[in-house]
Amino acid sequence: MITPAPITSIASDDADVNSVELRSPSVEHRLTTYRELPVHPEAPKMILPRVIQYGATVLASYPGTGKTTAVTSLALVVAGAYKHANLSIMQPRHIVYLSEHPEQVEQILSALIAEGVVDNAVARERFHLVDTCRVQPLDLPPIARRWADDWTESLTRNGVTVDWPPWVVIDTAAATLHIENENDNAEWSAAISVWKQQCAGLPLLMVAHTSKAHKHGKAEDMTVRGASSIEGDVTQVIVLAKDETGDRYLEIAGPKHRFETDISAIRLASYLATVNTVNEFGEQVLTPTRYVELEPLTQDDRQERRKEQQEAEAIARKLQVAEELRKIIPSLWASKQLPIQTTLIDQCKSARLNFRKSDYATTFTDLSDDTLVHYDKYDLALLKPYLVELGFKSPPKNCAGIYLLRDTNPLAEAWERLQSDIGDDLNVPKEPEPLERREDEVTLSEGHEIGN
């Protein structure tokens, strides 16, 4: 008798896989746990309401933009140490701040305390600074559990008790996480997964760099340097960028986020303070230190601020151009050159007033109210005899007019004489009126012959 061979769980290449029933025991797993849909879903958990969501967040910018300065202030707001914060928090948290330059963080913190921005006692109680070092991502879970044990608080509100874990700041990712290839999507995904699933559920802010190509780019074009999975796997992305005026902003509403907010960005108002520091020999040294205060802005706030900046720039440009024209126009006139607009613009640019041509045109129009007198090409046609008498050449055909200083106008007397001769309103047509064509008008172009 032939005993049939037992059916194994692996079918041969020639076997009909549909005739072989493959079975494996069912298991209890996180992926087999089904959530019961609630009547009222949970609100998004927030580290900083309207600004930073609970989870893994990356804040990125190119080197030298002040990431550490900005993040230190953010962390102190979350710790409840800011005395007059424009940003609200639900409840203060402890901060575990891993820094590659802890001395810089200490100086920033001292500046904020010295200037009365931050409460010294609260900062010392809740802000825990660590001199960071590079570790393998898989080494983080036991370290994170220690942070959770040290600084998680138990809070009770409305009869409900919750754990309130610390906020971990890694500044920077490159100085803390040992990643073999920063462009490897799989390696970065695995590292972020370790944090999200094995690090005691602690919220994280990770400081990173953007690529060099975006150093002077717009915020919406900036991406985190390295693997694209960094942005794909984190909960939120914040970008620190400069606008055209040099102001710095933490962009909130533009980059990736999973909550609705009316805050478009946080402006970083920069200040300089002097901090008492100690050198290697224990001697006190006064060290200038920059710090920032945080100003949340809605989209309407940013538009209004942009409008105010444009108005301020127009006033500053007007003053600069007026000052330069007071030197240029008399010089041109003395050398028998008509101060036409293109010549004036070229001269201003030679003096390093590098504005756009449209800005110059607007500025000249504004200056015509109090500083300049403008004679257009029709006015010049009336003044031509007087200009020739003074030794000026005829204006070029494309000349749109000239500008003279109102308080030292050498043509004022001649213009007054013209007014008295022609009339106060100088009612001279600027453009010839077109002749109306009669219906019975006959022309050669229409194919008619001219009779005798």
Order of alpha helices (4+ residues) and beta strands (2+ residues): beta-beta-beta-alpha-beta-alpha-alpha-beta-alpha-beta-beta-beta-alpha-alpha-beta-alpha-beta-beta-beta-beta-alpha-alpha-alpha-beta-alpha-beta-alpha
